[in-house]
Amino acid sequence: MKLILTVAVVLSGATFTTAAWSKDDPAAGAQLYTMHCTACHGADRAGVPPTFPALTDVSKRLEPAQIKDKIKQGGGLMPPFSQLSPQEIDDIASYLAK
């Protein structure tokens, strides 16, 4: 039943946040990072400086709001990820803060 509901949501073009992406799920940010960020910044968040900066210490360089803005709006070579929900952006930013 859950699969049918998920397919229906995807096919309808609607965006809903499921329980798998809630703030209570510590793996949410890691999963989102894997899907959206590893191609450039790597699985270990080490990046490929200077083209793709390391994100291992991004919370030392940027405030949480700046990290979220960068994810949403992009900048430089980084494309905007405006398709992500505010919850998804929060989850990625929280993951990067670790």
N, C-alpha and C positions, 0 to 999 in steps of 0.2 A: 504494500500500500504506500509506504514512504517513497519508494522508487517512482511510482506512478505520479504521486504528488509533486515530486521533484521535477520529473519530466514535464508535467503540465505547467509548472512555474517557469521553467526554462523556455518552453515553447511559446508561452504567452508573452514573453518579453518582460515580465514583471520582475522586480528585484525585491527579494525577501531575505531577511537574515534568519538562518536556521539556528537551532540550538548548538550545532557544531561550531558556530562562530561567536558564541556568547563570551563575555568577559570571564566567565567561570571556567572556560576551557583553556588551560595553559598552552595547549598545542596549536591553538588557532593562529597565532602570529607566525609561528614556525611554518605551518602549512601554507599560509598566504605568502610568506617570504619565498618559500620554495617555488610556488607557482608564478610569482610575479617578479622576483628580484635576482634569483640565482644566475640567470643567463648572463648578467653583467657583473654583479657583485660577488658571485661565487657562493657555493654552499657553505663555505667557512667565513663568509662576509669579508674576506681579505681583499676583494676587488682586483683590479689590474691597473694600479696607479701609473700615470696620472689620468688616464682615460676614464676609468671607472674606479672611483675612490673606495677605499676600505670603509666598511661600516662597523668595524669591531669597536671603535671608540666614538661613534657619531654622537652619543649623548654627552661627551665631553666638549664637543665642538658646537653643538646646536641645542637649543632649548626644545622641550617636547613639542611646543606649538610650531616651531620652525621645521622640525622633522615631519610633522603632519602636513604642513604646507608644501614642503618639497615633494612628498609622496603624491599629494593631490594635484599640484600645479606643475611639477617637473622643473627643469632648469638645466641649462647647458645641453649636454647630450641626452639627459634623462627625459623621457617622455612623461607627460602628465598621466596619472592614474585616476582620473576623475570618475571613472566607472565604478571605483570601489566605494562602498558605503562608508559613512563616518565610523561605524563599528569596526569594519575591516581595517581602515586606516589606523584607528586606535590600537587594534591588535598588532599590526605590524610595528608601529612605533613602540609599543610596550616590549615586543620581542627584541627590537634593536637596542632598547635601553639596558638590556641585561649584559 
